[in-house]
Amino acid sequence: MHLHGVEDTSIHLALPPERCAELVRLGWAEPHQYADFGTEIMLYGPRDAAELEQVVSVVEESLAFARTGAPDRV
């Protein structure tokens, strides 16, 4: 996982394929260009404090997925 700069603020991260698809469907993300397994997305940067809370929640999900290999939705 990493942040794409100060101006862009999108976040490249990994989650289970079904969660990635859900976030893309909801308009929060797009598939990463190297997303061969459907587990990598570009999560859009937040525009306000409410969106920041949502983005932090998804980042926490990704960290849990990285540690355990299993989804842990917050």
All heavy atoms as a GROMACS GRO file, in nm:
protein
  576
    1MET      N    1   0.085  -0.116   0.000
    1MET     CA    2   0.000   0.000   0.000
    1MET      C    3   0.089   0.122   0.000
    1MET      O    4   0.191   0.126   0.069
    1MET     CB    5  -0.089  -0.004   0.124
    1MET     CG    6  -0.161   0.122   0.149
    1MET     SD    7  -0.265   0.128   0.296
    1MET     CE    8  -0.243  -0.022   0.378
    2HIS      N    9   0.050   0.224  -0.077
    2HIS     CA   10   0.123   0.350  -0.073
    2HIS      C   11   0.035   0.463  -0.127
    2HIS      O   12  -0.057   0.441  -0.204
    2HIS     CB   13   0.255   0.340  -0.150
    2HIS     CG   14   0.238   0.303  -0.294
    2HIS    ND1   15   0.244   0.174  -0.338
    2HIS    CD2   16   0.215   0.378  -0.403
    2HIS    CE1   17   0.227   0.170  -0.468
    2HIS    NE2   18   0.208   0.293  -0.510
    3LEU      N   19   0.067   0.581  -0.083
    3LEU     CA   20  -0.002   0.704  -0.124
    3LEU      C   21   0.065   0.758  -0.249
    3LEU      O   22   0.188   0.758  -0.258
    3LEU     CB   23   0.006   0.807  -0.011
    3LEU     CG   24  -0.057   0.943  -0.034
    3LEU    CD1   25  -0.207   0.930  -0.044
    3LEU    CD2   26  -0.020   1.037   0.079
    4HIS      N   27  -0.013   0.804  -0.344
    4HIS     CA   28   0.040   0.857  -0.469
    4HIS      C   29   0.053   1.008  -0.466
    4HIS      O   30  -0.018   1.079  -0.536
    4HIS     CB   31  -0.048   0.814  -0.585
    4HIS     CG   32  -0.024   0.675  -0.628
    4HIS    ND1   33  -0.058   0.628  -0.751
    4HIS    CD2   34   0.034   0.570  -0.564
    4HIS    CE1   35  -0.024   0.501  -0.762
    4HIS    NE2   36   0.030   0.464  -0.648
    5GLY      N   37   0.142   1.057  -0.385
    5GLY     CA   38   0.176   1.198  -0.387
    5GLY      C   39   0.082   1.290  -0.312
    5GLY      O   40  -0.026   1.252  -0.271
    6VAL      N   41   0.126   1.412  -0.297
    6VAL     CA   42   0.052   1.512  -0.222
    6VAL      C   43  -0.063   1.568  -0.304
    6VAL      O   44  -0.170   1.596  -0.251
    6VAL     CB   45   0.148   1.625  -0.178
    6VAL    CG1   46   0.073   1.735  -0.106
    6VAL    CG2   47   0.259   1.570  -0.092
    7GLU      N   48  -0.045   1.583  -0.434
    7GLU     CA   49  -0.151   1.641  -0.517
    7GLU      C   50  -0.256   1.538  -0.558
    7GLU      O   51  -0.373   1.567  -0.564
    7GLU     CB   52  -0.089   1.707  -0.640
    7GLU     CG   53  -0.005   1.828  -0.604
    7GLU     CD   54   0.061   1.890  -0.724
    7GLU    OE1   55   0.019   1.861  -0.838
    7GLU    OE2   56   0.155   1.968  -0.705
    8ASP      N   57  -0.213   1.417  -0.587
    8ASP     CA   58  -0.305   1.312  -0.633
    8ASP      C   59  -0.384   1.255  -0.514
    8ASP      O   60  -0.506   1.249  -0.518
    8ASP     CB   61  -0.223   1.202  -0.701
    8ASP     CG   62  -0.308   1.086  -0.750
    8ASP    OD1   63  -0.421   1.066  -0.703
    8ASP    OD2   64  -0.258   1.013  -0.837
    9THR      N   65  -0.317   1.212  -0.412
    9THR     CA   66  -0.369   1.154  -0.287
    9THR      C   67  -0.445   1.022  -0.304
    9THR      O   68  -0.509   0.976  -0.212
    9THR     CB   69  -0.455   1.251  -0.204
    9THR    OG1   70  -0.580   1.277  -0.270
    9THR    CG2   71  -0.382   1.380  -0.175
   10SER      N   72  -0.440   0.962  -0.425
   10SER     CA   73  -0.499   0.828  -0.437
   10SER      C   74  -0.408   0.730  -0.364
   10SER      O   75  -0.291   0.757  -0.340
   10SER     CB   76  -0.516   0.788  -0.583
   10SER     OG   77  -0.390   0.776  -0.646
   11ILE      N   78  -0.466   0.615  -0.328
   11ILE     CA   79  -0.392   0.515  -0.252
   11ILE      C   80  -0.399   0.382  -0.326
   11ILE      O   81  -0.508   0.335  -0.360
   11ILE     CB   82  -0.451   0.499  -0.110
   11ILE    CG1   83  -0.448   0.633  -0.037
   11ILE    CG2   84  -0.374   0.393  -0.032
   11ILE    CD1   85  -0.528   0.633   0.091
   12HIS      N   86  -0.285   0.324  -0.351
   12HIS     CA   87  -0.277   0.192  -0.414
   12HIS      C   88  -0.279   0.091  -0.300
   12HIS      O   89  -0.194   0.095  -0.213
   12HIS     CB   90  -0.146   0.184  -0.494
   12HIS     CG   91  -0.118   0.051  -0.552
   12HIS    ND1   92   0.008   0.013  -0.588
   12HIS    CD2   93  -0.199  -0.055  -0.579
   12HIS    CE1   94   0.005  -0.109  -0.637
   12HIS    NE2   95  -0.119  -0.152  -0.632
   13LEU      N   96  -0.377   0.001  -0.302
   13LEU     CA   97  -0.386  -0.098  -0.195
   13LEU      C   98  -0.447  -0.228  -0.244
   13LEU      O   99  -0.498  -0.236  -0.355
   13LEU     CB  100  -0.462  -0.044  -0.075
   13LEU     CG  101  -0.597   0.022  -0.094
   13LEU    CD1  102  -0.707  -0.080  -0.110
   13LEU    CD2  103  -0.627   0.111   0.023
   14ALA      N  104  -0.438  -0.330  -0.160
   14ALA     CA  105  -0.490  -0.463  -0.194
   14ALA      C  106  -0.599  -0.504  -0.094
   14ALA      O  107  -0.588  -0.478   0.025
   14ALA     CB  108  -0.378  -0.566  -0.192
   15LEU      N  109  -0.702  -0.568  -0.149
   15LEU     CA  110  -0.814  -0.620  -0.072
   15LEU      C  111  -0.864  -0.746  -0.143
   15LEU      O  112  -0.827  -0.771  -0.258
   15LEU     CB  113  -0.927  -0.518  -0.065
   15LEU     CG  114  -0.905  -0.397   0.025
   15LEU    CD1  115  -1.008  -0.288  -0.007
   15LEU    CD2  116  -0.915  -0.436   0.171
   16PRO      N  117  -0.950  -0.823  -0.080
   16PRO     CA  118  -1.007  -0.938  -0.150
   16PRO      C  119  -1.080  -0.892  -0.278
   16PRO      O  120  -1.135  -0.781  -0.282
   16PRO     CB  121  -1.108  -0.995  -0.049
   16PRO     CG  122  -1.059  -0.948   0.084
   16PRO     CD  123  -0.998  -0.813   0.058
   17PRO      N  124  -1.081  -0.975  -0.381
   17PRO     CA  125  -1.141  -0.934  -0.509
   17PRO      C  126  -1.285  -0.883  -0.499
   17PRO      O  127  -1.320  -0.785  -0.563
   17PRO     CB  128  -1.136  -1.063  -0.593
   17PRO     CG  129  -1.028  -1.144  -0.533
   17PRO     CD  130  -1.026  -1.110  -0.386
   18GLU      N  131  -1.367  -0.948  -0.416
   18GLU     CA  132  -1.507  -0.904  -0.407
   18GLU      C  133  -1.518  -0.765  -0.343
   18GLU      O  134  -1.605  -0.685  -0.379
   18GLU     CB  135  -1.594  -1.006  -0.334
   18GLU     CG  136  -1.547  -1.046  -0.197
   18GLU     CD  137  -1.434  -1.150  -0.195
   18GLU    OE1  138  -1.404  -1.213  -0.297
   18GLU    OE2  139  -1.374  -1.165  -0.088
   19ARG      N  140  -1.430  -0.733  -0.250
   19ARG     CA  141  -1.432  -0.600  -0.188
   19ARG      C  142  -1.381  -0.495  -0.287
   19ARG      O  143  -1.436  -0.385  -0.294
   19ARG     CB  144  -1.347  -0.600  -0.060
   19ARG     CG  145  -1.345  -0.468   0.013
   19ARG     CD  146  -1.484  -0.426   0.061
   19ARG     NE  147  -1.471  -0.314   0.152
   19ARG     CZ  148  -1.556  -0.214   0.159
   19ARG    NH1  149  -1.664  -0.212   0.083
   19ARG    NH2  150  -1.538  -0.116   0.244
   20CYS      N  151  -1.278  -0.529  -0.364
   20CYS     CA  152  -1.230  -0.437  -0.467
   20CYS      C  153  -1.341  -0.406  -0.566
   20CYS      O  154  -1.365  -0.289  -0.599
   20CYS     CB  155  -1.110  -0.498  -0.540
   20CYS     SG  156  -0.958  -0.502  -0.444
   21ALA      N  157  -1.411  -0.509  -0.611
   21ALA     CA  158  -1.521  -0.490  -0.706
   21ALA      C  159  -1.630  -0.402  -0.646
   21ALA      O  160  -1.686  -0.316  -0.715
   21ALA     CB  161  -1.578  -0.626  -0.748
   22GLU      N  162  -1.659  -0.422  -0.518
   22GLU     CA  163  -1.761  -0.340  -0.451
   22GLU      C  164  -1.720  -0.193  -0.447
   22GLU      O  165  -1.801  -0.105  -0.477
   22GLU     CB  166  -1.783  -0.392  -0.310
   22GLU     CG  167  -1.882  -0.310  -0.230
   22GLU     CD  168  -1.898  -0.357  -0.087
   22GLU    OE1  169  -1.802  -0.414  -0.029
   22GLU    OE2  170  -2.008  -0.337  -0.032
   23LEU      N  171  -1.595  -0.166  -0.411
   23LEU     CA  172  -1.549  -0.027  -0.402
   23LEU      C  173  -1.547   0.039  -0.540
   23LEU      O  174  -1.580   0.158  -0.552
   23LEU     CB  175  -1.411  -0.020  -0.336
   23LEU     CG  176  -1.412  -0.052  -0.187
   23LEU    CD1  177  -1.270  -0.076  -0.136
   23LEU    CD2  178  -1.480   0.060  -0.109
   24VAL      N  179  -1.514  -0.036  -0.644
   24VAL     CA  180  -1.519   0.018  -0.780
   24VAL      C  181  -1.664   0.047  -0.817
   24VAL      O  182  -1.697   0.155  -0.868
   24VAL     CB  183  -1.454  -0.080  -0.880
   24VAL    CG1  184  -1.483  -0.038  -1.024
   24VAL    CG2  185  -1.303  -0.089  -0.855
   25ARG      N  186  -1.753  -0.046  -0.788
   25ARG     CA  187  -1.896  -0.029  -0.819
   25ARG      C  188  -1.955   0.093  -0.747
   25ARG      O  189  -2.038   0.165  -0.801
   25ARG     CB  190  -1.971  -0.156  -0.781
   25ARG     CG  191  -2.113  -0.164  -0.827
   25ARG     CD  192  -2.178  -0.301  -0.804
   25ARG     NE  193  -2.165  -0.351  -0.667
   25ARG     CZ  194  -2.081  -0.447  -0.627
   25ARG    NH1  195  -2.000  -0.505  -0.715
   25ARG    NH2  196  -2.076  -0.486  -0.502
   26LEU      N  197  -1.908   0.117  -0.624
   26LEU     CA  198  -1.958   0.230  -0.545
   26LEU      C  199  -1.894   0.363  -0.586
   26LEU      O  200  -1.934   0.469  -0.536
   26LEU     CB  201  -1.931   0.205  -0.396
   26LEU     CG  202  -2.013   0.093  -0.333
   26LEU    CD1  203  -1.961   0.064  -0.192
   26LEU    CD2  204  -2.160   0.130  -0.329
   27GLY      N  205  -1.794   0.359  -0.674
   27GLY     CA  206  -1.730   0.482  -0.721
   27GLY      C  207  -1.619   0.533  -0.631
   27GLY      O  208  -1.575   0.646  -0.646
   28TRP      N  209  -1.571   0.450  -0.539
   28TRP     CA  210  -1.464   0.490  -0.447
   28TRP      C  211  -1.326   0.458  -0.502
   28TRP      O  212  -1.225   0.504  -0.448
   28TRP     CB  213  -1.480   0.420  -0.312
   28TRP     CG  214  -1.583   0.484  -0.226
   28TRP    CD1  215  -1.716   0.451  -0.221
   28TRP    CD2  216  -1.565   0.590  -0.135
   28TRP    NE1  217  -1.780   0.533  -0.130
   28TRP    CE2  218  -1.689   0.619  -0.076
   28TRP    CE3  219  -1.454   0.666  -0.096
   28TRP    CZ2  220  -1.707   0.719   0.019
   28TRP    CZ3  221  -1.472   0.765  -0.002
   28TRP    CH2  222  -1.597   0.791   0.054
   29ALA      N  223  -1.320   0.376  -0.606
   29ALA     CA  224  -1.191   0.327  -0.654
   29ALA      C  225  -1.200   0.288  -0.800
   29ALA      O  226  -1.308   0.284  -0.859
   29ALA     CB  227  -1.147   0.207  -0.570
   30GLU      N  228  -1.083   0.256  -0.855
   30GLU     CA  229  -1.075   0.197  -0.988
   30GLU      C  230  -0.972   0.085  -0.985
   30GLU      O  231  -0.881   0.089  -0.900
   30GLU     CB  232  -1.042   0.300  -1.094
   30GLU     CG  233  -0.908   0.365  -1.077
   30GLU     CD  234  -0.885   0.477  -1.177
   30GLU    OE1  235  -0.961   0.576  -1.174
   30GLU    OE2  236  -0.791   0.465  -1.257
   31PRO      N  237  -0.986  -0.014  -1.073
   31PRO     CA  238  -0.887  -0.121  -1.072
   31PRO      C  239  -0.748  -0.067  -1.102
   31PRO      O  240  -0.732   0.023  -1.185
   31PRO     CB  241  -0.934  -0.214  -1.185
   31PRO     CG  242  -1.078  -0.180  -1.206
   31PRO     CD  243  -1.090  -0.034  -1.172
   32HIS      N  244  -0.648  -0.121  -1.036
   32HIS     CA  245  -0.510  -0.081  -1.064
   32HIS      C  246  -0.470  -0.139  -1.198
   32HIS      O  247  -0.517  -0.246  -1.237
   32HIS     CB  248  -0.417  -0.133  -0.953
   32HIS     CG  249  -0.279  -0.077  -0.963
   32HIS    ND1  250  -0.184  -0.134  -1.042
   32HIS    CD2  251  -0.222   0.031  -0.904
   32HIS    CE1  252  -0.071  -0.063  -1.034
   32HIS    NE2  253  -0.093   0.037  -0.950
   33GLN      N  254  -0.384  -0.070  -1.270
   33GLN     CA  255  -0.345  -0.115  -1.404
   33GLN      C  256  -0.274  -0.251  -1.404
   33GLN      O  257  -0.270  -0.319  -1.504
   33GLN     CB  258  -0.258  -0.011  -1.473
   33GLN     CG  259  -0.127   0.016  -1.403
   33GLN     CD  260  -0.050   0.129  -1.470
   33GLN    OE1  261  -0.092   0.181  -1.572
   33GLN    NE2  262   0.062   0.165  -1.413
   34TYR      N  263  -0.218  -0.290  -1.289
   34TYR     CA  264  -0.152  -0.421  -1.278
   34TYR      C  265  -0.234  -0.518  -1.193
   34TYR      O  266  -0.180  -0.607  -1.131
   34TYR     CB  267  -0.013  -0.406  -1.217
   34TYR     CG  268   0.077  -0.315  -1.296
   34TYR    CD1  269   0.133  -0.202  -1.237
   34TYR    CD2  270   0.106  -0.340  -1.429
   34TYR    CE1  271   0.215  -0.118  -1.311
   34TYR    CE2  272   0.187  -0.257  -1.502
   34TYR     CZ  273   0.241  -0.145  -1.442
   34TYR     OH  274   0.322  -0.062  -1.514
   35ALA      N  275  -0.363  -0.503  -1.193
   35ALA     CA  276  -0.452  -0.582  -1.107
   35ALA      C  277  -0.483  -0.717  -1.171
   35ALA      O  278  -0.597  -0.745  -1.208
   35ALA     CB  279  -0.579  -0.505  -1.077
   36ASP      N  280  -0.383  -0.802  -1.183
   36ASP     CA  281  -0.400  -0.932  -1.247
   36ASP      C  282  -0.495  -1.025  -1.172
   36ASP      O  283  -0.558  -1.111  -1.231
   36ASP     CB  284  -0.265  -1.003  -1.262
   36ASP     CG  285  -0.173  -0.927  -1.356
   36ASP    OD1  286  -0.222  -0.853  -1.443
   36ASP    OD2  287  -0.050  -0.942  -1.341
   37PHE      N  288  -0.505  -1.012  -1.042
   37PHE     CA  289  -0.585  -1.103  -0.961
   37PHE      C  290  -0.712  -1.037  -0.905
   37PHE      O  291  -0.782  -1.097  -0.825
   37PHE     CB  292  -0.501  -1.159  -0.847
   37PHE     CG  293  -0.378  -1.231  -0.896
   37PHE    CD1  294  -0.254  -1.169  -0.889
   37PHE    CD2  295  -0.387  -1.357  -0.951
   37PHE    CE1  296  -0.141  -1.233  -0.937
   37PHE    CE2  297  -0.275  -1.422  -0.999
   37PHE     CZ  298  -0.151  -1.360  -0.992
   38GLY      N  299  -0.737  -0.911  -0.942
   38GLY     CA  300  -0.854  -0.841  -0.893
   38GLY      C  301  -0.843  -0.797  -0.748
   38GLY      O  302  -0.943  -0.762  -0.686
   39THR      N  303  -0.721  -0.799  -0.695
   39THR     CA  304  -0.702  -0.764  -0.554
   39THR      C  305  -0.637  -0.627  -0.534
   39THR      O  306  -0.617  -0.586  -0.420
   39THR     CB  307  -0.612  -0.869  -0.484
   39THR    OG1  308  -0.488  -0.875  -0.552
   39THR    CG2  309  -0.678  -1.005  -0.483
   40GLU      N  310  -0.606  -0.556  -0.643
   40GLU     CA  311  -0.540  -0.427  -0.630
   40GLU      C  312  -0.626  -0.317  -0.692
   40GLU      O  313  -0.676  -0.331  -0.803
   40GLU     CB  314  -0.404  -0.429  -0.699
   40GLU     CG  315  -0.308  -0.525  -0.633
   40GLU     CD  316  -0.173  -0.525  -0.701
   40GLU    OE1  317  -0.123  -0.416  -0.733
   40GLU    OE2  318  -0.120  -0.635  -0.724
   41ILE      N  319  -0.642  -0.209  -0.616
   41ILE     CA  320  -0.719  -0.094  -0.662
   41ILE      C  321  -0.646   0.035  -0.632
   41ILE      O  322  -0.553   0.039  -0.552
   41ILE     CB  323  -0.859  -0.089  -0.596
   41ILE    CG1  324  -0.847  -0.082  -0.443
   41ILE    CG2  325  -0.947  -0.202  -0.643
   41ILE    CD1  326  -0.979  -0.057  -0.371
   42MET      N  327  -0.693   0.139  -0.698
   42MET     CA  328  -0.652   0.275  -0.666
   42MET      C  329  -0.772   0.338  -0.597
   42MET      O  330  -0.876   0.359  -0.659
   42MET     CB  331  -0.618   0.353  -0.793
   42MET     CG  332  -0.499   0.298  -0.868
   42MET     SD  333  -0.347   0.306  -0.775
   42MET     CE  334  -0.327   0.481  -0.757
   43LEU      N  335  -0.760   0.361  -0.468
   43LEU     CA  336  -0.866   0.423  -0.389
   43LEU      C  337  -0.852   0.574  -0.402
   43LEU      O  338  -0.743   0.628  -0.382
   43LEU     CB  339  -0.851   0.381  -0.242
   43LEU     CG  340  -0.959   0.426  -0.146
   43LEU    CD1  341  -1.090   0.355  -0.178
   43LEU    CD2  342  -0.916   0.396  -0.002
   44TYR      N  343  -0.959   0.641  -0.438
   44TYR     CA  344  -0.954   0.786  -0.456
   44TYR      C  345  -0.929   0.856  -0.324
   44TYR      O  346  -0.975   0.811  -0.218
   44TYR     CB  347  -1.084   0.838  -0.519
   44TYR     CG  348  -1.112   0.779  -0.654
   44TYR    CD1  349  -1.236   0.721  -0.681
   44TYR    CD2  350  -1.017   0.780  -0.755
   44TYR    CE1  351  -1.263   0.667  -0.805
   44TYR    CE2  352  -1.044   0.726  -0.880
   44TYR     CZ  353  -1.167   0.670  -0.904
   44TYR     OH  354  -1.194   0.616  -1.027
   45GLY      N  355  -0.858   0.967  -0.330
   45GLY     CA  356  -0.830   1.047  -0.211
   45GLY      C  357  -0.957   1.115  -0.161
   45GLY      O  358  -1.047   1.146  -0.239
   46PRO      N  359  -0.965   1.139  -0.031
   46PRO     CA  360  -1.084   1.203   0.027
   46PRO      C  361  -1.091   1.351  -0.009
   46PRO      O  362  -0.989   1.417  -0.025
   46PRO     CB  363  -1.063   1.184   0.176
   46PRO     CG  364  -0.915   1.178   0.193
   46PRO     CD  365  -0.864   1.108   0.071
   47ARG      N  366  -1.215   1.401  -0.019
   47ARG     CA  367  -1.237   1.543  -0.048
   47ARG      C  368  -1.278   1.622   0.074
   47ARG      O  369  -1.278   1.745   0.072
   47ARG     CB  370  -1.343   1.557  -0.157
   47ARG     CG  371  -1.300   1.497  -0.290
   47ARG     CD  372  -1.412   1.494  -0.388
   47ARG     NE  373  -1.511   1.396  -0.342
   47ARG     CZ  374  -1.618   1.360  -0.409
   47ARG    NH1  375  -1.642   1.414  -0.525
   47ARG    NH2  376  -1.702   1.271  -0.360
   48ASP      N  377  -1.317   1.551   0.180
   48ASP     CA  378  -1.359   1.620   0.302
   48ASP      C  379  -1.340   1.526   0.421
   48ASP      O  380  -1.297   1.411   0.405
   48ASP     CB  381  -1.504   1.668   0.291
   48ASP     CG  382  -1.604   1.557   0.262
   48ASP    OD1  383  -1.582   1.441   0.306
   48ASP    OD2  384  -1.705   1.584   0.195
   49ALA      N  385  -1.373   1.572   0.540
   49ALA     CA  386  -1.350   1.495   0.663
   49ALA      C  387  -1.432   1.366   0.666
   49ALA      O  388  -1.385   1.262   0.712
   49ALA     CB  389  -1.381   1.580   0.785
   50ALA      N  390  -1.554   1.371   0.616
   50ALA     CA  391  -1.639   1.251   0.615
   50ALA      C  392  -1.578   1.144   0.524
   50ALA      O  393  -1.574   1.025   0.560
   50ALA     CB  394  -1.780   1.286   0.570
   51GLU      N  395  -1.531   1.185   0.408
   51GLU     CA  396  -1.467   1.088   0.318
   51GLU      C  397  -1.335   1.039   0.375
   51GLU      O  398  -1.298   0.924   0.353
   51GLU     CB  399  -1.445   1.150   0.180
   51GLU     CG  400  -1.573   1.164   0.102
   51GLU     CD  401  -1.551   1.210  -0.041
   51GLU    OE1  402  -1.435   1.230  -0.083
   51GLU    OE2  403  -1.652   1.226  -0.112
   52LEU      N  404  -1.265   1.122   0.449
   52LEU     CA  405  -1.140   1.080   0.512
   52LEU      C  406  -1.166   0.962   0.606
   52LEU      O  407  -1.090   0.865   0.607
   52LEU     CB  408  -1.074   1.195   0.587
   52LEU     CG  409  -0.946   1.159   0.662
   52LEU    CD1  410  -0.839   1.105   0.568
   52LEU    CD2  411  -0.895   1.281   0.739
   53GLU      N  412  -1.273   0.968   0.682
   53GLU     CA  413  -1.307   0.857   0.772
   53GLU      C  414  -1.329   0.728   0.694
   53GLU      O  415  -1.284   0.621   0.736
   53GLU     CB  416  -1.433   0.890   0.852
   53GLU     CG  417  -1.410   0.992   0.962
   53GLU     CD  418  -1.536   1.012   1.045
   53GLU    OE1  419  -1.605   0.912   1.076
   53GLU    OE2  420  -1.565   1.128   1.079
   54GLN      N  421  -1.398   0.738   0.582
   54GLN     CA  422  -1.423   0.620   0.499
   54GLN      C  423  -1.293   0.565   0.440
   54GLN      O  424  -1.271   0.444   0.440
   54GLN     CB  425  -1.521   0.654   0.386
   54GLN     CG  426  -1.658   0.692   0.433
   54GLN     CD  427  -1.726   0.577   0.505
   54GLN    OE1  428  -1.720   0.463   0.462
   54GLN    NE2  429  -1.791   0.607   0.615
   55VAL      N  430  -1.206   0.653   0.392
   55VAL     CA  431  -1.079   0.611   0.334
   55VAL      C  432  -0.992   0.544   0.440
   55VAL      O  433  -0.932   0.439   0.415
   55VAL     CB  434  -1.007   0.730   0.267
   55VAL    CG1  435  -0.863   0.696   0.233
   55VAL    CG2  436  -1.083   0.774   0.142
   56VAL      N  437  -0.986   0.602   0.558
   56VAL     CA  438  -0.907   0.542   0.667
   56VAL      C  439  -0.962   0.403   0.700
   56VAL      O  440  -0.885   0.308   0.721
   56VAL     CB  441  -0.906   0.633   0.792
   56VAL    CG1  442  -0.851   0.559   0.913
   56VAL    CG2  443  -0.824   0.758   0.764
   57SER      N  444  -1.092   0.386   0.698
   57SER     CA  445  -1.153   0.256   0.724
   57SER      C  446  -1.110   0.153   0.619
   57SER      O  447  -1.077   0.039   0.652
   57SER     CB  448  -1.305   0.271   0.727
   57SER     OG  449  -1.366   0.147   0.747
   58VAL      N  450  -1.109   0.193   0.492
   58VAL     CA  451  -1.067   0.102   0.386
   58VAL      C  452  -0.918   0.070   0.399
   58VAL      O  453  -0.876  -0.045   0.379
   58VAL     CB  454  -1.101   0.159   0.247
   58VAL    CG1  455  -1.044   0.072   0.136
   58VAL    CG2  456  -1.251   0.175   0.231
   59VAL      N  457  -0.837   0.168   0.436
   59VAL     CA  458  -0.694   0.143   0.458
   59VAL      C  459  -0.675   0.043   0.570
   59VAL      O  460  -0.592  -0.049   0.560
   59VAL     CB  461  -0.619   0.276   0.487
   59VAL    CG1  462  -0.479   0.250   0.539
   59VAL    CG2  463  -0.614   0.363   0.362
   60GLU      N  464  -0.752   0.056   0.677
   60GLU     CA  465  -0.743  -0.041   0.787
   60GLU      C  466  -0.782  -0.181   0.740
   60GLU      O  467  -0.720  -0.280   0.780
   60GLU     CB  468  -0.832   0.004   0.903
   60GLU     CG  469  -0.774   0.125   0.974
   60GLU     CD  470  -0.869   0.184   1.078
   60GLU    OE1  471  -0.990   0.152   1.076
   60GLU    OE2  472  -0.822   0.264   1.160
   61GLU      N  473  -0.884  -0.190   0.655
   61GLU     CA  474  -0.922  -0.320   0.597
   61GLU      C  475  -0.805  -0.380   0.520
   61GLU      O  476  -0.776  -0.500   0.530
   61GLU     CB  477  -1.036  -0.303   0.497
   61GLU     CG  478  -1.172  -0.289   0.554
   61GLU     CD  479  -1.274  -0.280   0.442
   61GLU    OE1  480  -1.287  -0.376   0.363
   61GLU    OE2  481  -1.340  -0.175   0.433
   62SER      N  482  -0.738  -0.296   0.440
   62SER     CA  483  -0.627  -0.344   0.359
   62SER      C  484  -0.511  -0.391   0.446
   62SER      O  485  -0.448  -0.493   0.416
   62SER     CB  486  -0.581  -0.232   0.264
   62SER     OG  487  -0.474  -0.276   0.184
   63LEU      N  488  -0.484  -0.319   0.553
   63LEU     CA  489  -0.377  -0.361   0.644
   63LEU      C  490  -0.409  -0.496   0.708
   63LEU      O  491  -0.323  -0.583   0.720
   63LEU     CB  492  -0.354  -0.255   0.751
   63LEU     CG  493  -0.289  -0.125   0.703
   63LEU    CD1  494  -0.293  -0.020   0.813
   63LEU    CD2  495  -0.148  -0.150   0.655
   64ALA      N  496  -0.534  -0.514   0.749
   64ALA     CA  497  -0.574  -0.642   0.808
   64ALA      C  498  -0.562  -0.754   0.704
   64ALA      O  499  -0.516  -0.864   0.736
   64ALA     CB  500  -0.717  -0.633   0.860
   65PHE      N  501  -0.601  -0.726   0.581
   65PHE     CA  502  -0.590  -0.824   0.473
   65PHE      C  503  -0.443  -0.860   0.448
   65PHE      O  504  -0.410  -0.977   0.429
   65PHE     CB  505  -0.655  -0.769   0.346
   65PHE     CG  506  -0.651  -0.860   0.228
   65PHE    CD1  507  -0.714  -0.984   0.232
   65PHE    CD2  508  -0.586  -0.823   0.112
   65PHE    CE1  509  -0.711  -1.069   0.121
   65PHE    CE2  510  -0.583  -0.906   0.002
   65PHE     CZ  511  -0.645  -1.029   0.006
   66ALA      N  512  -0.355  -0.761   0.452
   66ALA     CA  513  -0.212  -0.786   0.432
   66ALA      C  514  -0.155  -0.872   0.543
   66ALA      O  515  -0.069  -0.957   0.519
   66ALA     CB  516  -0.137  -0.654   0.421
   67ARG      N  517  -0.202  -0.849   0.664
   67ARG     CA  518  -0.149  -0.926   0.778
   67ARG      C  519  -0.200  -1.068   0.782
   67ARG      O  520  -0.128  -1.159   0.821
   67ARG     CB  521  -0.186  -0.856   0.910
   67ARG     CG  522  -0.104  -0.733   0.939
   67ARG     CD  523  -0.126  -0.684   1.082
   67ARG     NE  524  -0.264  -0.645   1.109
   67ARG     CZ  525  -0.312  -0.523   1.094
   67ARG    NH1  526  -0.234  -0.426   1.050
   67ARG    NH2  527  -0.438  -0.496   1.120
   68THR      N  528  -0.325  -1.089   0.744
   68THR     CA  529  -0.387  -1.221   0.764
   68THR      C  530  -0.427  -1.291   0.635
   68THR      O  531  -0.454  -1.411   0.639
   68THR     CB  532  -0.513  -1.208   0.851
   68THR    OG1  533  -0.611  -1.133   0.778
   68THR    CG2  534  -0.482  -1.141   0.984
   69GLY      N  535  -0.439  -1.215   0.526
   69GLY     CA  536  -0.488  -1.275   0.402
   69GLY      C  537  -0.637  -1.295   0.401
   69GLY      O  538  -0.694  -1.357   0.311
   70ALA      N  539  -0.705  -1.243   0.503
   70ALA     CA  540  -0.850  -1.257   0.513
   70ALA      C  541  -0.913  -1.119   0.530
   70ALA      O  542  -0.854  -1.030   0.589
   70ALA     CB  543  -0.885  -1.344   0.633
   71PRO      N  544  -1.032  -1.101   0.478
   71PRO     CA  545  -1.101  -0.972   0.496
   71PRO      C  546  -1.134  -0.946   0.641
   71PRO      O  547  -1.165  -1.038   0.715
   71PRO     CB  548  -1.228  -0.985   0.412
   71PRO     CG  549  -1.240  -1.128   0.375
   71PRO     CD  550  -1.110  -1.196   0.401
   72ASP      N  551  -1.125  -0.823   0.681
   72ASP     CA  552  -1.159  -0.781   0.818
   72ASP      C  553  -1.223  -0.643   0.806
   72ASP      O  554  -1.160  -0.543   0.830
   72ASP     CB  555  -1.035  -0.776   0.907
   72ASP     CG  556  -1.069  -0.739   1.050
   72ASP    OD1  557  -1.183  -0.761   1.092
   72ASP    OD2  558  -0.980  -0.688   1.120
   73ARG      N  559  -1.348  -0.642   0.763
   73ARG     CA  560  -1.415  -0.513   0.738
   73ARG      C  561  -1.440  -0.441   0.868
   73ARG      O  562  -1.488  -0.497   0.964
   73ARG     CB  563  -1.545  -0.536   0.663
   73ARG     CG  564  -1.516  -0.586   0.523
   73ARG     CD  565  -1.639  -0.608   0.448
   73ARG     NE  566  -1.693  -0.480   0.404
   73ARG     CZ  567  -1.789  -0.469   0.316
   73ARG    NH1  568  -1.840  -0.577   0.264
   73ARG    NH2  569  -1.834  -0.353   0.281
   74VAL      N  570  -1.407  -0.314   0.866
   74VAL     CA  571  -1.423  -0.228   0.984
   74VAL      C  572  -1.558  -0.162   0.976
   74VAL      O  573  -1.607  -0.125   0.875
   74VAL     CB  574  -1.311  -0.122   0.988
   74VAL    CG1  575  -1.330  -0.030   1.104
   74VAL    CG2  576  -1.177  -0.191   0.994
   0.00000   0.00000   0.00000
